[in-house]
């Protein structure tokens, strides 16, 4: 330990002289002036010394001295023992050994290594778990690459000596582990577990499908079938749903290591959540039937919607809008001139008003009366739009103008828009589209509105909305404040040889606007499909008559798995609503019903969801020891058998690059913050005061 000050050395002498001068003035000058002082000369000298030291110490602290400390710290090499805790190890013949004797051997290895190394134990499956003991082999998937990357990041600044990976080498999530090990700076030792014997087995290796389909449409399934040691057999592949067999196909297995992908088209003829069961009929001599069946959850949505385009006068924008909207096969459009529209607006999911309300008297229509139906609307504004009548609708956008003039407004993406997102390619193309002819004036967007695109006048961002969406009461409204959309469609084709970017823009606006706002006072938010290892969570909202969120009454939830009795839960209150976490539930179909009572009324909300039955660990149970051997060899480690796991200790001790590191650490602290200095000064002053008090000098 040493002292550091930013002043010349003689400042210390000045501090001592200051202390001596102060003590001399206090005791010796006073002694001459006061002849009746009773202190003896030795005692006066002692008290003077105490006062001089305390004053000198205080003065020295004003120089802001620093205390420099140097210390050394030893860090043992870190050895991370990572144990595969996935289900595939529970399916192999040695599973009983892994549950008993093997875990005891692993414990002895960790205890043996802890004397020379800093041993860290973890388990892994779909993610890294801090607990590496008490293994259950129940993880539903295995991601070895994530393990390697996670350990490298977690111990980046540590003296990591080696990573021990005990696994069967089977991974069914993430990337190839060899890519992750290529950049490691420490060796990987692997423990080979599982069974490498290839048995007679047929399996559904993979199913590619759409999680969402629209009612009345068809959707494809690409089904990959694998078979081992079954050459000459014929497998029967079936697809069924709700007890109905939808497809059946015979597959001839012509190789001992067989793999084929079959494409099946399924009709989405019933709305709702459905489990489509893909399976292979059992073949003689199969070791396991767990992987002969896959359950595929698909949500079939009745998404067919009717859209009415009502125009003041003929315009090329109408054809551009219709083409873009009908690019979505779930939308059906009808085009009307305003004077000819006599339909019930409730028969449509969206009304598109092109330059309505209009200045052309004979082409006008009572837009306000149509909006009272609650049907969402999209307004396309232009030179013929009657802005005063538009403002009187109070639909969320008002434009006040004293002169009739149009601005040439180009599109500028608003990065703060949150209602939906546009693909990057679409945003880049939209920024290059030619300007629209936009009404001049002062724009006022409602409190619930957001601008998707702002207007750029010349090279200046005006901050005015060019395309905006808003929500009023129970309906949503959108505004395109300019005409000339046909130019955007043409520009998209000229630049990209496709109308996809323009169509995407219009489709996003239409899909968002056509969705009616949920104005129920009590509703439940929950996903329709949960993963097998994903916690099932719910959120609930309750509103008073002013549609202000409240969470005063209790909310009860009953969840019932198909074929079982229901279980009841009570929601937890959150800041402005309710939340509930049911944890991980068994795979299957579930229905739920939520109830509460508010202001004397009983309110209910119900729905359904699916928990996927993936069975990833059952798809392949043949251990991949070649992967483990390669991981070890490329990093300078070794592979050992599971029954010889304790050999790892000897292999690690043979290495000469796993050494304890000694770190030298230098720290600086302000001397003023040292408690000892404060105590010394207080003791000096206290000793002086007590002595003077004793001799009657105070």
Rosetta blueprint (number, residue, H / E / L):
1 X L
2 X E
3 X E
4 X E
5 X L
6 X L
7 X L
8 X L
9 X L
10 X H
11 X H
12 X H
13 X H
14 X H
15 X H
16 X H
17 X H
18 X H
19 X H
20 X H
21 X H
22 X H
23 X H
24 X H
25 X H
26 X H
27 X H
28 X H
29 X H
30 X H
31 X H
32 X H
33 X H
34 X L
35 X L
36 X L
37 X L
38 X L
39 X L
40 X L
41 X H
42 X H
43 X H
44 X H
45 X H
46 X H
47 X H
48 X H
49 X H
50 X H
51 X H
52 X H
53 X H
54 X H
55 X H
56 X H
57 X H
58 X H
59 X H
60 X H
61 X H
62 X L
63 X L
64 X L
65 X L
66 X E
67 X E
68 X E
69 X E
70 X E
71 X E
72 X E
73 X E
74 X E
75 X E
76 X L
77 X L
78 X E
79 X E
80 X E
81 X E
82 X E
83 X E
84 X E
85 X L
86 X E
87 X H
88 X H
89 X H
90 X H
91 X L
92 X L
93 X L
94 X L
95 X H
96 X H
97 X H
98 X H
99 X H
100 X L
101 X H
102 X H
103 X H
104 X H
105 X H
106 X H
107 X H
108 X H
109 X H
110 X H
111 X H
112 X H
113 X H
114 X L
115 X L
116 X L
117 X L
118 X E
119 X E
120 X E
121 X E
122 X E
123 X E
124 X E
125 X L
126 X L
127 X L
128 X E
129 X E
130 X L
131 X L
132 X L
133 X L
134 X L
135 X L
136 X L
137 X L
138 X L
139 X E
140 X L
141 X L
142 X L
143 X L
144 X H
145 X H
146 X H
147 X H
148 X H
149 X H
150 X H
151 X H
152 X H
153 X H
154 X H
155 X L
156 X L
157 X L
158 X L
159 X L
160 X E
161 X E
162 X E
163 X E
164 X E
165 X E
166 X E
167 X E
168 X L
169 X L
170 X L
171 X L
172 X L
173 X L
174 X L
175 X L
176 X L
177 X H
178 X H
179 X H
180 X H
181 X H
182 X L
183 X L
184 X L
185 X L
186 X L
187 X E
188 X E
189 X E
190 X E
191 X E
192 X E
193 X L
194 X L
195 X E
196 X L
197 X L
198 X L
199 X L
200 X L
201 X E
202 X E
203 X E
204 X E
205 X E
206 X E
207 X E
208 X E
209 X L
210 X L
211 X L
212 X E
213 X E
214 X E
215 X L
216 X L
217 X L
218 X E
219 X E
220 X E
221 X E
222 X E
223 X E
224 X E
225 X E
226 X E
227 X E
228 X E
229 X L
230 X L
231 X L
232 X L
233 X L
234 X E
235 X E
236 X E
237 X E
238 X E
239 X E
240 X E
241 X E
242 X L
243 X L
244 X E
245 X E
246 X E
247 X E
248 X E
249 X E
250 X E
251 X E
252 X E
253 X L
254 X L
255 X L
256 X L
257 X E
258 X E
259 X E
260 X E
261 X E
262 X E
263 X E
264 X E
265 X E
266 X E
267 X E
268 X L
269 X L
270 X L
271 X L
272 X E
273 X E
274 X E
275 X E
276 X E
277 X E
278 X E
279 X E
280 X E
281 X L
282 X L
283 X L
284 X L
285 X L
286 X L
287 X L
288 X L
289 X L
290 X H
291 X H
292 X H
293 X E
294 X E
295 X E
296 X E
297 X E
298 X E
299 X E
300 X E
301 X E
302 X L
303 X L
304 X L
305 X E
306 X E
307 X E
308 X E
309 X E
310 X E
311 X E
312 X L
313 X L
314 X L
315 X L
316 X H
317 X H
318 X H
319 X H
320 X H
321 X H
322 X H
323 X H
324 X H
325 X H
326 X L
327 X L
328 X L
329 X L
330 X L
331 X E
332 X E
333 X E
334 X E
335 X E
336 X E
337 X E
338 X H
339 X H
340 X H
341 X L
342 X L
343 X L
344 X L
345 X H
346 X H
347 X H
348 X L
349 X L
350 X E
351 X E
352 X E
353 X E
354 X E
355 X L
356 X L
357 X L
358 X E
359 X L
360 X L
361 X H
362 X H
363 X H
364 X L
365 X L
366 X L
367 X H
368 X H
369 X H
370 X H
371 X H
372 X L
373 X L
374 X L
375 X L
376 X E
377 X E
378 X E
379 X E
380 X E
381 X L
382 X L
383 X L
384 X L
385 X E
386 X L
387 X H
388 X H
389 X H
390 X H
391 X H
392 X H
393 X L
394 X L
395 X L
396 X L
397 X E
398 X E
399 X E
400 X E
401 X L
402 X L
403 X L
404 X L
405 X L
406 X E
407 X E
408 X E
409 X E
410 X E
411 X E
412 X E
413 X E
414 X L
415 X L
416 X L
417 X L
418 X L
419 X L
420 X L
421 X L
422 X L
423 X L
424 X H
425 X H
426 X H
427 X H
428 X H
429 X H
430 X H
431 X L
432 X L
433 X L
434 X L
435 X L
436 X E
437 X E
438 X E
439 X E
440 X L
441 X L
442 X E
443 X E
444 X E
445 X E
446 X L
447 X L
448 X L
449 X L
450 X E
451 X E
452 X E
453 X E
454 X E
455 X E
456 X E
457 X E
458 X L
459 X L
460 X E
461 X E
462 X E
463 X E
464 X E
465 X E
466 X E
467 X E
468 X E
469 X E
470 X E
471 X E
472 X E
473 X L
474 X L
475 X E
476 X E
477 X E
478 X E
479 X E
480 X E
481 X L
482 X L
483 X E
484 X L
485 X H
486 X H
487 X H
488 X H
489 X H
490 X H
491 X H
492 X H
493 X H
494 X H
495 X H
496 X H
497 X L
498 X L
499 X L
500 X H
501 X H
502 X H
503 X H
504 X H
505 X H
506 X H
507 X H
508 X H
509 X H
510 X H
511 X H
512 X H
513 X H
514 X H
515 X L
516 X L
517 X L
518 X L
519 X L
520 X L
521 X L
522 X E
523 X E
524 X E
525 X E
526 X L
527 X L
528 X L
529 X E
530 X E
531 X L
532 X L
533 X L
534 X L
535 X L
536 X E
537 X E
538 X E
539 X E
540 X E
541 X E
542 X E
543 X E
544 X L
545 X L
546 X L
547 X L
548 X L
549 X E
550 X E
551 X L
552 X L
553 X L
554 X L
555 X L
556 X E
557 X E
558 X E
559 X E
560 X E
561 X E
562 X L
563 X L
564 X L
565 X L
566 X L
567 X E
568 X E
569 X E
570 X E
571 X L
572 X E
573 X E
574 X L
575 X L
576 X L
577 X L
578 X E
579 X E
580 X E
581 X E
582 X E
583 X E
584 X L
585 X L
586 X L
587 X L
588 X E
589 X E
590 X E
591 X E
592 X E
593 X E
594 X E
595 X E
596 X E
597 X E
598 X E
599 X L
600 X L
601 X E
602 X E
603 X E
604 X E
605 X E
606 X E
607 X E
608 X E
609 X E
610 X E
611 X E
612 X L
613 X L
614 X L
615 X L
616 X H
617 X H
618 X H
619 X H
620 X L
621 X L
622 X E
623 X L
624 X L
625 X H
626 X H
627 X H
628 X H
629 X H
630 X H
631 X H
632 X H
633 X H
634 X H
635 X H
636 X L
637 X L
638 X L
639 X E
640 X E
641 X E
642 X H
643 X H
644 X H
645 X L
646 X L
647 X H
648 X H
649 X H
650 X H
651 X H
652 X H
653 X H
654 X L
655 X L
656 X L
657 X L
658 X L
659 X L
660 X L
661 X E
662 X E
663 X E
664 X E
665 X E
666 X E
667 X E
668 X E
669 X E
670 X E
671 X H
672 X H
673 X H
674 X L
675 X H
676 X H
677 X H
678 X H
679 X H
680 X H
681 X H
682 X H
683 X H
684 X H
685 X H
686 X H
687 X H
688 X H
689 X H
690 X H
691 X H
692 X H
693 X H
694 X H
695 X L
696 X L
697 X L
698 X L
